[in-house]
């Protein structure tokens, strides 16, 4: 069973420094007492994933299997102020992350996905470049108190999150059109609108030079709850994740950046707080 406990950082606040590499969040983690290993924090990942190279480096049994994906168990992960034990992971090289290795030179160890994030209150401050995970299983009273304190202090109302196959969705409007059902994806460097949804809502873009079948909007307005961002670049195309049905697009870093984003899977809710 997954256990998640808070770990105080020595000489500083609980949590971890984050980097933005290619527009996605990267944090360091220690695995089975070793590391640090670099992980992509990805609310759009339904599992927590290790690359085969990382599994072999840790001596996990999955590294000896002839085919991937495979299942393995981590004795311990320490990341962003949380300590997790007996954590089930999948072992394979996620194709959606490979451009970060090829184009950005990011030597990632895996993706930090739903199986970790759903067990903790996730607090991402883009302006301060800090990430914090607070247990909702090991210390539910403290986690609930932290969430209620944020609700009382915030002028923003929480945004409802709906779950579909472990993928969090929020309702949004682009240029006033919608509502659009969009995957909340910290692992996406883009805001994406599917072509069929663009057609349905009369949202038009311009062809993106050099990319066949891809349109883009140079300066769109995007509303989520009471929060709006204007002048956003949005691409219109069907990504590999298009095999997941029931959504209109992907809400990625260009919108989220600049906010402090607090996500509670326990409450199916998100807060978008003013950054800084």
Order of alpha helices (4+ residues) and beta strands (2+ residues): beta-beta-beta-beta-beta-beta-alpha-beta-beta-alpha-beta-alpha-beta-beta-alpha-beta-beta-beta-beta-beta-alpha-beta-beta-beta-beta-alpha-beta-beta
